[in-house]
Amino acid sequence: MQHQLFSQIQRAIQLANSGNITGSKNVFLSILAAHPDFFEANYHYSSLMLQTGDYETALGYAQKAVELKPADIRALWLLSEVYLKSGRIHRGIDICTTMLALKRQQPPSSPGGSINPATDGTSRTPFEGYSFQSRLEGDKLPAVETLNDGRPEAAG
């Protein structure tokens, strides 16, 4: 059964990577309708929604992934990204603090222990680097601009 679910997730990822976001969403939603507590489906669907800019949907599924696996660094990283990209900076920082505390508790060889998905292939979202992501690059700027609000050295 789980092998079939992972095959469906792989299909959804392939659809997204080929540009068929609607098809990918439909596959994920059918998996989640039948298996709402399947961690990987919640995690990857949240990742897709984050990459497409649907932060509210991404938030719900990222929260569910963290609820299912509270100590999973990948899920916490994704949840922090959702908060940060949606402008909820303080909440994103809180999640990052939680990740750091968990990281300190894990042995160095612990799987999933990396807190930097850019340097750990196992933690990367399957959608990074694909064409639909490039349309979202502008999403990063408003959050960065608001970080500088009120800082005297940033004015001018």
ABEGO torsion letter per residue (X at the ends): XAAAAAAAAAAAAAAAAAGBAAAAAAAAAAAAAABAABAAAAAAAAAAAAAAGBAAAAAAAAAAAAAABAABAAAAAAAAAAAAAAGBAAAAAAAAAAAAAAAAABBAABBGABABAAABAAABBAABGBAAAAAAAAAAAAAAAAAABGBAAABX
